[in-house]
Amino acid sequence: MNTLNPAHQNRLVIIPGDGIGPELINATLPVIEAAQRVAEISPLIFEFHEGGASLYQRTGQNLTPETLQSIKTATATMKGPVGLPEIRRPDGTEAGVLGGVLRIELDTFANVRPIRMLPGVNAPIKAAVNEIDYVIVRENTEGLYLSRGKGVGNDAAMTDTMMITRIGTERVVRYAFELAQLRSGAPSDGISRVTCVDKSNVLASFAFFRKIFDEVAEQYPKIQRRYLYADAAAQELVIRPQQFDVLVMENFLGDILSDLGGGTIGGVGLCPSGNIGDHHSYFEPIHGSAPDIAGMDIANPISQILTAAQMFDHIGHKECGTLIRDSVYRVLAAGDLQIAANGQPVGGTRKAGDTIAAEIEAHPFRVES
């Protein structure tokens, strides 16, 4: 599932973003550098680009064509959260978010969002560290969000259109089954399964999604298939999360349920994500830019740091990804890094990153990829 183009330069495009984004990036870079040193790989060259709400406010565009081209020719791209609530387009939607630009332009059709309980975190549900470990695969280029910027209406009514296509559904469902083949199954029983989440009892578009899900599932007889309506899935993710391995769903539903999943493990500040296509990819935390705490050195950088681990996995340096994840788990389990009840790291954002980087350096073993 690695789509690294050998012709790409050894560059990491970094978009710091808005709000807390730059702080998260600054806390993550020492972790990336430490992992590369310990794994003894050729280091990525950092290339910084502006993008998001601040750029839109100044220039009227949230990403330049030059940056987009650089992303297309880079080894990988990592961005911090973008967008500011007060910076909006004439139609009232946020102007700084980049999903509509990057996901469509790069055709990154799978939004891959791991949800895993971490040690030492005061999660709101009762579950052991190893009991919540699943991945939400969210279709990324169509669904209800394809209507972004295309709403039709007037002062009396407004409509947005949900589009689900065969090719879009086939490829994201196939990605979900391929991912399930690489995992160890659901924590409750070790069974590899893919759960289709939809509202096929109400909407024909979701019935179409399920029909194609079944067609693709026939090609993976060793992977168990399961179905849940979205409202039932929301309940099950809270009361029985141990049963889940991989879930696949339409864009809008994936946006909602991945945040719900993040909430169950202690907050979206712990959750990474990758946007994956056949030829391009980029990586980001699943949460927003939290401008109310920007510049205060209190944001949780774990989401960004685990995003870097996910990025390394995808570009073929799983040893770096493993080093980062293992170090995050160790410092949390040992109490060297503590997450307060409000989700903020004790000691601050930068100290949290430095603690994880130091842990990587303190355990200079080579993990085989």
Secondary structure, DSSP 8 states (H G I E B T S, - for coil): -----TTS-SEEEEE--STTHHHHHHHHHHHHHHHHHHHT----EEEE---SHHHHHHHS-SS-HHHHHHHHTSSEEEE-----TT-B-TTSSBSS--HHHHHHHHT--EEEEEEE--TT---SS---GGG-EEEEEEE-SSBGGGGTT--EE-SS-EE---B--HHHHHHHHHHHHHHHHHS---TTT---EEEEEE-TTT-HHHHHHHHHHHHHHTT-TTSEEEEEEHHHHHHHHHH-GGG-SEEEE-HHHHHHHHHHHHHHTT-GGG-EEEEE-SS-EEEEESS---GGGTTSS-S--HHHHHHHHHHHHHTT-HHHHHHHHHHHHHHHHHTSS-B-TTS-BTT-HHHHHHHHHHHHHHS------
